[in-house]
């Protein structure tokens, strides 16, 4: 994984010192909240319902044990003993005191971490496939290119004050495990005629106006990847709406101009940049690549004894095929039955750090589904790994099931939310665990957002739930048919909303209909697409 050079460290240390002075002046009353707000947001510090929330960047979701240990220590030292892993592969602390914020940033800086550009109208954390560098189906490890984009975008003077926040994702396989086309820019690295290049998709996003990014270029040479990204952003920065924050995202610009006209302008800007002699950062790319070489894999067992039925289910659901046949990637579920999706205690974080060092070449990944991955685990080590995870409450065998729920913090924490997400997720996981239907349902992705901003990705759920305010009461809209994968689609609202009890019953009804109507091998999303919405509406509303 990437290691800071002297410039990275100097940049982060300087920002810590700068913010420490800003926070001191705010505490002394020398800055008003209006004056302090843009300064704290530049450092990932939000003011939520009950306290400050700090969002820490985890570039493309990659961590080592030293960093994960620090995250656990920060949870215990400065928060209430836990942190919340997010759908951008970051971590958030929900109970931060302003007088501690600079100390947290200073502690993070000692392990090559920071909170820069985790908020504000800038290029946010670059995300990627959580199995990058380990997956059997990728053409190349996409993380060096994600790291190159991170370095290019950090403190970029032209893109520090964009019309709205901006999110980029880089993957390198046909299978999309990172919701790539629901980003402002989605990049898929491909191989064509023996040459590696990138497909660019621009104008995706969720929120109040969800859109799937259209392809604007089917092949960009990798040595021009950053230059093409710059062209995409320049057109947006020039014409993006700054007078209306609801129409400020690049998806609105692409939609209003039309993909063809937006692409024409990007190609014109791209040609201009090349004519100006913008040099592709090849030397820096080569330097970065040296940090992403394979660990020293060893040959070994390609299967493992599964006499314990609980262990067998965990292996089937929570491990992913590796490019080396003696290894797998093992998913650590942060979704125990009745638990808060994405939360981990300080003790659990330190355990995951130790397990990564012991079993996964000191490497950890955060998934956008709010789970954690040990990317390189020997198959022979799986029984010992599972035993420790099971003992620590981290061995839930539920990856990609209805219990693997994505949920935003909702009205329990967020000042923007209309309804609670966490209690609903807890009750649904308990309901389906108790009924024993989870295994029968197979792959079924359920996502919950507490407001229209869609931090819980409800638009992309096979089943999506959106919390709304209905005459002062929490109400939940049910949507069906979304997908964030390579078969990307946006969910459609079934009809009138439900109260909390009612939406749980509604989820049960649509899953029962699926079980009754599916054909051999069909997932929930496949059955929904074959039948259409009407049978589900009939089951819900009569």
SEMAR-864395 format. One record per residue (C-alpha): x, y, z; residue in one letter. Coordinates in steps of 0.1 Angstrom, whole numbers, plus 2048, in hexadecimal, padded with zeros to 3 digits. Example, Ala and Ser with C-alpha at 12.3 -4.5 7.8 and 13.67 -1.06 7.14 Angstrom:
2
+-----+-----+-----+------+
:   X :   Y :   Z : papa :
+-----+-----+-----+------+
: 87B : 7D3 : 84E :    a :
: 889 : 7F5 : 847 :    s :
+-----+-----+-----+------+
//
This chain:
542
+-----+-----+-----+------+
:   X :   Y :   Z : papa :
+-----+-----+-----+------+
: 800 : 800 : 800 :    x :
: 80B : 824 : 7FB :    x :
: 822 : 834 : 814 :    x :
: 825 : 859 : 81A :    x :
: 844 : 86B : 80D :    x :
: 851 : 88B : 81D :    x :
: 839 : 8A1 : 809 :    x :
: 81B : 88D : 814 :    x :
: 825 : 88F : 839 :    x :
: 82E : 8B4 : 837 :    x :
: 80C : 8BB : 827 :    x :
: 7F9 : 8A9 : 842 :    x :
: 80D : 8B6 : 85F :    x :
: 809 : 8DA : 852 :    x :
: 7E3 : 8D5 : 850 :    x :
: 7E2 : 8C8 : 874 :    x :
: 7F4 : 8E7 : 881 :    x :
: 7DE : 8FE : 86D :    x :
: 7BE : 8EE : 87A :    x :
: 7CA : 8EE : 89E :    x :
: 7CD : 914 : 89C :    x :
: 7AB : 917 : 88C :    x :
: 79A : 901 : 8A6 :    x :
: 7AB : 914 : 8C2 :    x :
: 79E : 935 : 8B4 :    x :
: 77B : 926 : 8B2 :    x :
: 77C : 91A : 8D6 :    x :
: 788 : 93C : 8E1 :    x :
: 76B : 94D : 8CF :    x :
: 782 : 95F : 8B6 :    x :
: 770 : 94D : 899 :    x :
: 74B : 94A : 896 :    x :
: 73B : 92A : 88B :    x :
: 734 : 938 : 868 :    x :
: 759 : 941 : 865 :    x :
: 765 : 920 : 873 :    x :
: 74D : 90A : 85F :    x :
: 760 : 90A : 83E :    x :
: 781 : 905 : 851 :    x :
: 775 : 8E6 : 864 :    x :
: 764 : 8D7 : 845 :    x :
: 786 : 8D9 : 833 :    x :
: 792 : 8C1 : 84E :    x :
: 775 : 8A9 : 84E :    x :
: 764 : 8B7 : 86D :    x :
: 73E : 8B9 : 86C :    x :
: 726 : 8C6 : 887 :    x :
: 70B : 8AC : 88B :    x :
: 6EC : 8A9 : 8A0 :    x :
: 6FE : 8A2 : 8C1 :    x :
: 723 : 8A8 : 8BC :    x :
: 73E : 8AD : 8A2 :    x :
: 745 : 891 : 88A :    x :
: 767 : 88B : 87B :    x :
: 76A : 879 : 85A :    x :
: 78D : 869 : 854 :    x :
: 799 : 861 : 831 :    x :
: 7A2 : 83D : 828 :    x :
: 7AE : 841 : 804 :    x :
: 79F : 825 : 7EE :    x :
: 797 : 813 : 80F :    x :
: 7BB : 806 : 815 :    x :
: 7C9 : 804 : 838 :    x :
: 7E5 : 7F3 : 84B :    x :
: 7E4 : 7E5 : 86F :    x :
: 7F6 : 804 : 87D :    x :
: 7DB : 81B : 86F :    x :
: 7BE : 805 : 879 :    x :
: 7CC : 803 : 89C :    x :
: 7CE : 829 : 89E :    x :
: 7AA : 82B : 892 :    x :
: 7A0 : 814 : 8AF :    x :
: 7B4 : 829 : 8C8 :    x :
: 7A4 : 849 : 8BC :    x :
: 781 : 839 : 8C1 :    x :
: 78A : 831 : 8E5 :    x :
: 79D : 851 : 8ED :    x :
: 788 : 86C : 8DC :    x :
: 766 : 85C : 8D4 :    x :
: 74F : 844 : 8E6 :    x :
: 762 : 824 : 8DE :    x :
: 758 : 81F : 8BA :    x :
: 75B : 82C : 896 :    x :
: 744 : 82A : 878 :    x :
: 751 : 81D : 857 :    x :
: 73F : 82E : 839 :    x :
: 735 : 828 : 816 :    x :
: 753 : 83D : 809 :    x :
: 76B : 825 : 81A :    x :
: 772 : 83E : 835 :    x :
: 76C : 83E : 85B :    x :
: 758 : 857 : 86F :    x :
: 759 : 860 : 894 :    x :
: 738 : 86D : 8A0 :    x :
: 740 : 87B : 8C3 :    x :
: 75E : 891 : 8BE :    x :
: 765 : 8AF : 8D4 :    x :
: 772 : 8CE : 8C2 :    x :
: 78F : 8D2 : 8DB :    x :
: 79A : 8AE : 8D2 :    x :
: 798 : 8B1 : 8AC :    x :
: 7BB : 8BE : 8A5 :    x :
: 7CA : 8A3 : 8BC :    x :
: 7B7 : 889 : 8A8 :    x :
: 7C5 : 896 : 888 :    x :
: 7E8 : 897 : 897 :    x :
: 7E4 : 872 : 8A1 :    x :
: 7D8 : 869 : 87F :    x :
: 7F6 : 87B : 86F :    x :
: 80E : 864 : 882 :    x :
: 800 : 846 : 86E :    x :
: 7FD : 857 : 84C :    x :
: 7D8 : 860 : 84F :    x :
: 7C4 : 880 : 84E :    x :
: 7A1 : 88E : 849 :    x :
: 7A9 : 8A6 : 82C :    x :
: 78F : 8A8 : 810 :    x :
: 776 : 891 : 822 :    x :
: 75D : 8AE : 820 :    x :
: 758 : 8CE : 80C :    x :
: 753 : 8D5 : 7E7 :    x :
: 773 : 8C4 : 7DC :    x :
: 77E : 8A2 : 7D0 :    x :
: 777 : 88A : 7EC :    x :
: 787 : 869 : 7F5 :    x :
: 78F : 854 : 7D6 :    x :
: 77D : 833 : 7D9 :    x :
: 785 : 811 : 7C9 :    x :
: 77D : 7EC : 7C9 :    x :
: 782 : 7DE : 7EC :    x :
: 792 : 7BF : 7DC :    x :
: 7AA : 7D3 : 7C7 :    x :
: 7CC : 7C2 : 7C4 :    x :
: 7BD : 7A1 : 7CF :    x :
: 7A0 : 79A : 7B8 :    x :
: 7A3 : 77F : 79E :    x :
: 790 : 793 : 783 :    x :
: 7A2 : 7B4 : 782 :    x :
: 7B9 : 7BE : 765 :    x :
: 7D0 : 7D1 : 77C :    x :
: 7D0 : 7DF : 7A0 :    x :
: 7BD : 800 : 79D :    x :
: 7CB : 80E : 7BD :    x :
: 7EA : 81E : 7AE :    x :
: 7D4 : 832 : 797 :    x :
: 7BD : 83B : 7B4 :    x :
: 7DB : 847 : 7C8 :    x :
: 7E7 : 85C : 7AA :    x :
: 7C5 : 86C : 7A9 :    x :
: 7C6 : 872 : 7CE :    x :
: 7E8 : 884 : 7CC :    x :
: 7DC : 898 : 7AE :    x :
: 7BC : 8A3 : 7BF :    x :
: 7CA : 8AB : 7E1 :    x :
: 7CA : 8D1 : 7E5 :    x :
: 7C5 : 8D5 : 7C0 :    x :
: 7C2 : 8FB : 7BD :    x :
: 7A9 : 8F9 : 7A0 :    x :
: 792 : 8DF : 7B0 :    x :
: 792 : 8E9 : 7D5 :    x :
: 771 : 8FD : 7D1 :    x :
: 75C : 8EA : 7B8 :    x :
: 737 : 8F0 : 7B4 :    x :
: 731 : 8D2 : 7CA :    x :
: 742 : 8B4 : 7DA :    x :
: 752 : 89C : 7C1 :    x :
: 758 : 876 : 7C3 :    x :
: 76E : 860 : 7AD :    x :
: 770 : 83A : 7AC :    x :
: 78A : 824 : 79B :    x :
: 785 : 7FF : 794 :    x :
: 796 : 7E6 : 77D :    x :
: 77E : 7C9 : 777 :    x :
: 75E : 7C4 : 764 :    x :
: 74C : 7BC : 785 :    x :
: 745 : 7DD : 797 :    x :
: 749 : 7D9 : 7BD :    x :
: 74C : 7FE : 7C4 :    x :
: 72C : 80E : 7B5 :    x :
: 743 : 81E : 79A :    x :
: 728 : 82C : 784 :    x :
: 717 : 83D : 7A1 :    x :
: 735 : 855 : 7A5 :    x :
: 73B : 877 : 796 :    x :
: 758 : 867 : 783 :    x :
: 75A : 841 : 780 :    x :
: 779 : 832 : 771 :    x :
: 77C : 80E : 766 :    x :
: 79F : 802 : 75B :    x :
: 79D : 7EA : 73E :    x :
: 7B4 : 7D8 : 727 :    x :
: 7AF : 7DC : 701 :    x :
: 7C6 : 7CD : 6E7 :    x :
: 7E0 : 7C7 : 701 :    x :
: 7E0 : 7EB : 70E :    x :
: 7D2 : 7F7 : 72F :    x :
: 7BB : 815 : 72E :    x :
: 79E : 824 : 740 :    x :
: 779 : 828 : 739 :    x :
: 76A : 848 : 747 :    x :
: 747 : 84B : 755 :    x :
: 73C : 86D : 75F :    x :
: 71D : 87B : 770 :    x :
: 711 : 860 : 788 :    x :
: 705 : 865 : 7AB :    x :
: 6E9 : 85F : 7C4 :    x :
: 6D9 : 87A : 7DA :    x :
: 6B8 : 88A : 7D2 :    x :
: 6BE : 886 : 7AC :    x :
: 6CE : 864 : 7A7 :    x :
: 6DF : 85E : 785 :    x :
: 6F5 : 843 : 775 :    x :
: 714 : 850 : 765 :    x :
: 716 : 84C : 73F :    x :
: 736 : 842 : 72F :    x :
: 748 : 861 : 720 :    x :
: 768 : 850 : 714 :    x :
: 76D : 82B : 70D :    x :
: 793 : 82B : 70E :    x :
: 7AC : 844 : 71D :    x :
: 7D1 : 83A : 71E :    x :
: 7DB : 836 : 742 :    x :
: 7F7 : 84F : 73F :    x :
: 7DC : 869 : 737 :    x :
: 7C3 : 85E : 752 :    x :
: 7C9 : 87C : 768 :    x :
: 7C9 : 894 : 74B :    x :
: 7A7 : 887 : 740 :    x :
: 799 : 889 : 763 :    x :
: 7A5 : 8AD : 764 :    x :
: 793 : 8B5 : 744 :    x :
: 773 : 8A6 : 753 :    x :
: 776 : 8BB : 772 :    x :
: 77F : 8DB : 75F :    x :
: 75F : 8DA : 74B :    x :
: 74B : 8D4 : 76B :    x :
: 75D : 8EF : 77E :    x :
: 756 : 907 : 762 :    x :
: 731 : 900 : 75D :    x :
: 725 : 8EF : 77C :    x :
: 708 : 901 : 78F :    x :
: 714 : 915 : 7AC :    x :
: 6F3 : 927 : 7B1 :    x :
: 6DF : 908 : 7BC :    x :
: 6EF : 8ED : 7D1 :    x :
: 6D4 : 8D4 : 7C7 :    x :
: 6DF : 8D8 : 7A3 :    x :
: 704 : 8DC : 7A9 :    x :
: 710 : 8B8 : 7A4 :    x :
: 721 : 8AE : 783 :    x :
: 704 : 895 : 77D :    x :
: 6ED : 8B3 : 777 :    x :
: 705 : 8C4 : 75F :    x :
: 70A : 8A4 : 74B :    x :
: 6E4 : 89F : 74A :    x :
: 6DC : 8C3 : 740 :    x :
: 6F8 : 8C6 : 726 :    x :
: 6F2 : 8A2 : 71A :    x :
: 70E : 888 : 71C :    x :
: 718 : 88E : 6F8 :    x :
: 71D : 8B4 : 6FC :    x :
: 72E : 8AF : 71E :    x :
: 745 : 896 : 70E :    x :
: 74C : 8AD : 6F1 :    x :
: 757 : 8C9 : 709 :    x :
: 76D : 8B1 : 71D :    x :
: 77E : 8A4 : 6FD :    x :
: 785 : 8C8 : 6F3 :    x :
: 793 : 8D0 : 715 :    x :
: 7A8 : 8B0 : 715 :    x :
: 7B7 : 8B9 : 6F3 :    x :
: 7BF : 8DB : 700 :    x :
: 7D1 : 8CD : 71F :    x :
: 7E5 : 8B6 : 709 :    x :
: 7EE : 8D3 : 6F1 :    x :
: 7FA : 8E7 : 70F :    x :
: 813 : 8CC : 716 :    x :
: 804 : 8BF : 736 :    x :
: 81B : 8A3 : 73F :    x :
: 80D : 882 : 74B :    x :
: 81B : 879 : 76D :    x :
: 82C : 859 : 762 :    x :
: 849 : 85B : 77A :    x :
: 832 : 860 : 797 :    x :
: 81C : 844 : 78C :    x :
: 83A : 82D : 78A :    x :
: 844 : 837 : 7AD :    x :
: 821 : 831 : 7BA :    x :
: 81F : 80E : 7AA :    x :
: 83D : 802 : 7BE :    x :
: 827 : 805 : 7DE :    x :
: 80D : 7ED : 7D0 :    x :
: 821 : 7CE : 7C8 :    x :
: 813 : 7AC : 7D2 :    x :
: 81C : 79E : 7F5 :    x :
: 831 : 77E : 7F5 :    x :
: 815 : 765 : 7EF :    x :
: 81C : 740 : 7F5 :    x :
: 80D : 721 : 7E7 :    x :
: 7F7 : 70E : 7FE :    x :
: 7D5 : 6FD : 804 :    x :
: 7BA : 706 : 7EB :    x :
: 79E : 6FA : 801 :    x :
: 796 : 6F6 : 826 :    x :
: 782 : 6DE : 83C :    x :
: 75F : 6EB : 841 :    x :
: 751 : 6D3 : 85B :    x :
: 744 : 6F0 : 871 :    x :
: 724 : 6FB : 85F :    x :
: 727 : 71F : 86C :    x :
: 74B : 722 : 85F :    x :
: 740 : 713 : 83E :    x :
: 725 : 72D : 83A :    x :
: 73E : 749 : 842 :    x :
: 757 : 73C : 828 :    x :
: 73B : 73A : 80E :    x :
: 72E : 75D : 814 :    x :
: 74B : 772 : 821 :    x :
: 769 : 767 : 80C :    x :
: 771 : 772 : 7E9 :    x :
: 786 : 762 : 7CE :    x :
: 7AA : 76E : 7CE :    x :
: 7C2 : 770 : 7B1 :    x :
: 7D8 : 757 : 7C3 :    x :
: 7C7 : 735 : 7C7 :    x :
: 7D4 : 72F : 7EA :    x :
: 7C5 : 750 : 7F7 :    x :
: 7A3 : 761 : 7FA :    x :
: 797 : 783 : 805 :    x :
: 784 : 781 : 826 :    x :
: 768 : 799 : 82E :    x :
: 764 : 7A3 : 852 :    x :
: 740 : 7AC : 857 :    x :
: 738 : 7CB : 86B :    x :
: 713 : 7C1 : 86A :    x :
: 70C : 7AA : 887 :    x :
: 6E8 : 7A1 : 88C :    x :
: 6D8 : 7BF : 89D :    x :
: 6F8 : 7D3 : 89A :    x :
: 6FE : 7F6 : 88C :    x :
: 70A : 7F2 : 868 :    x :
: 72E : 7FE : 863 :    x :
: 736 : 803 : 888 :    x :
: 755 : 7F4 : 898 :    x :
: 762 : 7F8 : 8BB :    x :
: 785 : 803 : 8C3 :    x :
: 78C : 7E0 : 8D0 :    x :
: 77E : 7D0 : 8AF :    x :
: 794 : 7E8 : 89A :    x :
: 7B3 : 7DE : 8AD :    x :
: 7A9 : 7B9 : 8A8 :    x :
: 7A5 : 7BE : 883 :    x :
: 7C7 : 7CF : 882 :    x :
: 7D7 : 7B1 : 893 :    x :
: 7C6 : 798 : 87C :    x :
: 7D1 : 7AC : 85E :    x :
: 7F5 : 7AA : 869 :    x :
: 7F2 : 785 : 872 :    x :
: 7DE : 779 : 854 :    x :
: 7DD : 793 : 838 :    x :
: 800 : 7A1 : 832 :    x :
: 7F7 : 7BF : 848 :    x :
: 7DC : 7CB : 830 :    x :
: 7B8 : 7D5 : 836 :    x :
: 79D : 7E3 : 820 :    x :
: 77D : 7F6 : 828 :    x :
: 760 : 7EE : 812 :    x :
: 746 : 807 : 806 :    x :
: 72D : 7EE : 814 :    x :
: 73A : 7F8 : 837 :    x :
: 74C : 7D8 : 83D :    x :
: 772 : 7D0 : 83F :    x :
: 787 : 7B9 : 82A :    x :
: 7A7 : 7A6 : 830 :    x :
: 7B2 : 7A3 : 80C :    x :
: 7CC : 788 : 80D :    x :
: 7C4 : 76B : 824 :    x :
: 7D2 : 748 : 81F :    x :
: 7B6 : 72F : 81B :    x :
: 7C8 : 719 : 835 :    x :
: 7C5 : 736 : 84F :    x :
: 79F : 73A : 84B :    x :
: 794 : 724 : 868 :    x :
: 7AB : 737 : 881 :    x :
: 7A0 : 759 : 873 :    x :
: 77B : 750 : 875 :    x :
: 77F : 744 : 898 :    x :
: 78D : 765 : 8A4 :    x :
: 773 : 779 : 890 :    x :
: 757 : 764 : 89E :    x :
: 763 : 769 : 8C1 :    x :
: 764 : 78F : 8BD :    x :
: 742 : 792 : 8AD :    x :
: 750 : 799 : 88B :    x :
: 748 : 778 : 87A :    x :
: 725 : 77E : 86D :    x :
: 722 : 76A : 84D :    x :
: 70C : 783 : 83B :    x :
: 71F : 794 : 81E :    x :
: 707 : 79E : 802 :    x :
: 6E8 : 791 : 815 :    x :
: 6CA : 7A4 : 822 :    x :
: 6DC : 7A7 : 844 :    x :
: 6FA : 7B9 : 833 :    x :
: 6E7 : 7DA : 835 :    x :
: 6F7 : 7FB : 82B :    x :
: 6E9 : 817 : 841 :    x :
: 6F2 : 83B : 846 :    x :
: 6F3 : 849 : 86A :    x :
: 6D1 : 858 : 865 :    x :
: 6BE : 86D : 87F :    x :
: 6D1 : 85E : 89C :    x :
: 6EF : 874 : 892 :    x :
: 6EA : 888 : 872 :    x :
: 6DA : 8AB : 872 :    x :
: 6CF : 8A6 : 84E :    x :
: 6BB : 885 : 854 :    x :
: 696 : 882 : 854 :    x :
: 694 : 860 : 863 :    x :
: 6A8 : 846 : 876 :    x :
: 6BB : 82C : 862 :    x :
: 6CE : 819 : 87D :    x :
: 6B1 : 80A : 891 :    x :
: 6A0 : 800 : 871 :    x :
: 6BF : 7EE : 865 :    x :
: 6C2 : 7DC : 886 :    x :
: 69E : 7D1 : 887 :    x :
: 69F : 7C4 : 863 :    x :
: 6BF : 7B0 : 869 :    x :
: 6AF : 7A1 : 889 :    x :
: 68F : 799 : 877 :    x :
: 69F : 786 : 85A :    x :
: 6B8 : 774 : 870 :    x :
: 69C : 768 : 887 :    x :
: 687 : 75D : 869 :    x :
: 6A3 : 749 : 85A :    x :
: 69D : 757 : 837 :    x :
: 6BE : 768 : 832 :    x :
: 6CF : 74A : 822 :    x :
: 6B0 : 742 : 80D :    x :
: 6B0 : 766 : 7FF :    x :
: 6D4 : 764 : 7F3 :    x :
: 6E3 : 784 : 7E5 :    x :
: 6CC : 7A1 : 7EF :    x :
: 6DA : 7C4 : 7F4 :    x :
: 6C5 : 7DA : 80C :    x :
: 6CF : 7FE : 811 :    x :
: 6C1 : 819 : 828 :    x :
: 6C4 : 83F : 826 :    x :
: 6B6 : 857 : 841 :    x :
: 6B1 : 873 : 828 :    x :
: 6B2 : 87B : 803 :    x :
: 6D7 : 881 : 803 :    x :
: 6DA : 85B : 7FF :    x :
: 6F9 : 854 : 815 :    x :
: 6EA : 831 : 819 :    x :
: 6E9 : 82B : 7F3 :    x :
: 6C4 : 822 : 7F4 :    x :
: 6C1 : 82A : 7CF :    x :
: 6D9 : 80D : 7C8 :    x :
: 6C9 : 7F3 : 7DE :    x :
: 6B7 : 7D5 : 7D1 :    x :
: 6A1 : 7E1 : 7ED :    x :
: 6A5 : 805 : 7F7 :    x :
: 696 : 818 : 814 :    x :
: 695 : 83E : 817 :    x :
: 68B : 84F : 836 :    x :
: 675 : 86E : 831 :    x :
: 662 : 886 : 848 :    x :
: 63C : 883 : 844 :    x :
: 62A : 89D : 858 :    x :
: 644 : 89C : 874 :    x :
: 646 : 876 : 875 :    x :
: 660 : 85E : 868 :    x :
: 655 : 84D : 848 :    x :
: 667 : 834 : 832 :    x :
: 664 : 831 : 80C :    x :
: 66C : 80F : 7FE :    x :
: 67E : 80B : 7DC :    x :
: 686 : 7ED : 7C8 :    x :
: 69D : 7E4 : 7AB :    x :
: 6BD : 7F7 : 7B1 :    x :
: 6E0 : 7EA : 7AC :    x :
: 703 : 7FA : 7B0 :    x :
: 715 : 7DE : 79E :    x :
: 71E : 7DA : 779 :    x :
: 6F8 : 7D5 : 772 :    x :
: 6F3 : 7F8 : 781 :    x :
: 6CF : 804 : 785 :    x :
: 6BB : 81D : 79B :    x :
: 6A0 : 810 : 7B2 :    x :
: 67C : 81B : 7AD :    x :
: 664 : 825 : 7C9 :    x :
: 648 : 80C : 7CF :    x :
: 62E : 824 : 7DA :    x :
: 623 : 834 : 7FB :    x :
: 63B : 832 : 818 :    x :
: 638 : 81F : 839 :    x :
: 640 : 825 : 85E :    x :
: 65D : 811 : 86D :    x :
: 648 : 7F2 : 875 :    x :
: 637 : 7F4 : 853 :    x :
: 657 : 7F6 : 83E :    x :
: 665 : 7D7 : 850 :    x :
: 645 : 7C5 : 847 :    x :
: 648 : 7D2 : 823 :    x :
: 66C : 7C4 : 820 :    x :
: 65F : 7A2 : 82C :    x :
: 643 : 7A3 : 812 :    x :
: 659 : 7AB : 7F4 :    x :
: 672 : 790 : 7FE :    x :
: 657 : 777 : 803 :    x :
: 64A : 77F : 7E0 :    x :
: 66D : 77A : 7D2 :    x :
: 670 : 758 : 7E3 :    x :
: 64F : 74D : 7D4 :    x :
: 656 : 75A : 7B1 :    x :
: 67B : 755 : 7AA :    x :
: 688 : 73C : 791 :    x :
: 6A7 : 727 : 795 :    x :
: 6C6 : 73D : 79B :    x :
: 6B4 : 75E : 79C :    x :
: 6BF : 779 : 7B4 :    x :
: 6A5 : 791 : 7C3 :    x :
: 6AF : 7AC : 7A9 :    x :
: 6AB : 793 : 78D :    x :
: 688 : 789 : 797 :    x :
: 67E : 7AD : 79C :    x :
: 68B : 7B6 : 779 :    x :
: 678 : 798 : 76A :    x :
: 657 : 79E : 77C :    x :
: 658 : 7C4 : 77D :    x :
: 64A : 7DA : 798 :    x :
: 625 : 7D1 : 797 :    x :
: 625 : 7B0 : 7A9 :    x :
: 639 : 7BF : 7C5 :    x :
: 622 : 7DD : 7C8 :    x :
: 604 : 7C5 : 7C9 :    x :
: 615 : 7B2 : 7E6 :    x :
: 61B : 7D3 : 7F8 :    x :
: 5FC : 7E6 : 7F3 :    x :
: 5E1 : 7CD : 7E7 :    x :
+-----+-----+-----+------+
//
